[in-house]
Amino acid sequence: MLVVIVVIPILSPGAWAQSKYRTLHKFGSKDAAGVRPNELIFDQAGNLYGTTVSSVFKLTPNTDGSWMESVLYSFTNCIDGCGVDAGVIFDAKGNLYGTTAAGGANGVGTVFELSPNADGSWQESVLYSFGGTNGDGNYPYTDLTFDQAGNLYGTTSEGGEYDGGTVFELTPNADGSWKEALLHSFKRPAPALAAYPNDVIFDQKGNLYGTTLWGGVYNDGVVFKLMPNADGSWTEKVLHNFNVKGGGNPISGLIFDHAGNLYGVALTGGDNLSSCESGCGVVFELVLQADGSWREKVLHSFCSLANCRDGGAGLGTPEGGTGPALIFDQAGNLYSTTVHGGAYGWGTLFKLTPNSKGGWNERLLHTFADRPGASPHAGLIFDPAGNLYGTTEGDVSTTFGSVFEIVP
C-alpha cells in the first residue's frame, strides 16, 4: 500500500523573545461562519481554511495586512451534516474533506466533500452517512487522512461492533460514490460510554497509529497500531497503556519524529498530582525499543495555576483539538497550546526544547488574557516564514472565537 507519511511540519522560528500576537479574525454573533473555530490549514496561495461548528470558511490576506473572511459552506440542513468538531483537508485537486459529528441520513454524522465551482462558490457532497448498518460507527469528530491511492481514513467516537468507536476507510468508486470499510471496532470500556478513538496517522509501511481517550488496562486510554493483512483485514496492537503517573486520557492525535518515535499529549496525570485532582496533563514520547516494545517518556508535566504559571489548571489542560496537539519545527522543538492555565487562566502557547541532559525545557511564548482571544482548543500550524497560526474558543464575554497569528 502506498501511503502518505505524516511527520514533521515546516520551518524553525527565530527568536521568540519579541513575539507578537495578532488577531486575524474575530467571530461574532452576526458572523455567517458561526462559532468555535477548529484547526486551520493553508493552501499554496497562502489562504487559510478552517471550520466552525456550523461552517467551512476561508481567510484571504489583504495587501494592508488584514484578512477577509468568506464562508464556503454553511451546514444549515442537518441532512448535509451538522456539528463540525474537526478541521478539513485538501486532496490534490483542491477539494476539501471533513466530518460532521451529527446529522446525515441517520443523524449520527457524515463525511463530506467541498468542491470549488468556476464561479468561486463551493458545492458540498455527503460522501457517507454513518449509522446505516449494524456495526457501523457513530459520531465522527476527528480529522481525516488520505493514503496516496486517494482513500480516506478516520475514526468515530462511538458505535461499531462493540459500541466503543471505530476506525474506518472510505474508498472512491468509479461512479463517484464511496464505499466504507470498518477496519477496527473498539470495545466499550466501563464506566466510559466508549473508548473514543482520536485521529489516526500512517507510518511508512502503511500501518495506522492513534490514541483512545478511555480503555486499556487502567482505563486511562491507549496508544494503538493497526496493521493491514493480506486478506484486507486489519490487526490491532496496543503499544502503550496510559496510567495516572505517566499521563492519561489523550484527546488528540500523534505525530512522528524523523527517528520514528511518537509524540502526543494527555489530559490528566503527570508529576503534579498534588496540584490538580487528577493531574494536569503531560507531553509524552513513545520510543521504539529493539525488542519491538514501546517505552513512554514524559517530556513535560503541567501544573496548576495555583502553584505555577504553567499551562495547567486541571482536567483538559493540553488539548490540541481533534488533530495532532503537537507540531515540530526543523530544529526539533515542539509547540502546542493549553486550554487553561497561564498567568490569567485562559491558556498558553508553549515551546518545548530538548536539552543536553536528555530532558526538555518549557517556555511560554504567549499567555492568553481573555480578550481578544482565550482558550485555544485546536492545534497550531506554521507558515513558510515560521509564524504560528491557531484559533481560540472565545473570551469571557463571548464564545464565538477567533483566528490568531504569532510572529517571532
Sequence and secondary structure as in RCSB ss.txt:
>XXXX:A:sequence
MLVVIVVIPILSPGAWAQSKYRTLHKFGSKDAAGVRPNELIFDQAGNLYGTTVSSVFKLTPNTDGSWMESVLYSF
TNCIDGCGVDAGVIFDAKGNLYGTTAAGGANGVGTVFELSPNADGSWQESVLYSFGGTNGDGNYPYTDLTFDQAG
NLYGTTSEGGEYDGGTVFELTPNADGSWKEALLHSFKRPAPALAAYPNDVIFDQKGNLYGTTLWGGVYNDGVVFK
LMPNADGSWTEKVLHNFNVKGGGNPISGLIFDHAGNLYGVALTGGDNLSSCESGCGVVFELVLQADGSWREKVLH
SFCSLANCRDGGAGLGTPEGGTGPALIFDQAGNLYSTTVHGGAYGWGTLFKLTPNSKGGWNERLLHTFADRPGAS
PHAGLIFDPAGNLYGTTEGDVSTTFGSVFEIVP
>XXXX:A:secstr
         S      TT EEEEEEE  TT TT SS    EE TTS EEEEETTEEEEEEE TTS EEEEEEEE 
 SGGG B   S  EE TTS EEEEESBBSTTSB EEEEEEE TTS EEEEEEEESSSSTT EE   S  EE TTS
 EEEEESEESTTEEEEEEEEEE TTS EEEEEEEEEE  TTSS   B   EE TTS EEEEESS STTSS EEEE
EEE TTS EEEEEEEE  STT B   SB EE TTS EEEEESB SS TTTSTT   EEEEEEE TTS EEEEEEE
E   TTT SSS  STT B   SSBS EE TTS EEEEESSBSTTSB EEEEEEE TTS EEEEEEEE  SSS   
  S  EE TTS EEEEE   SS S  EEEEEE 
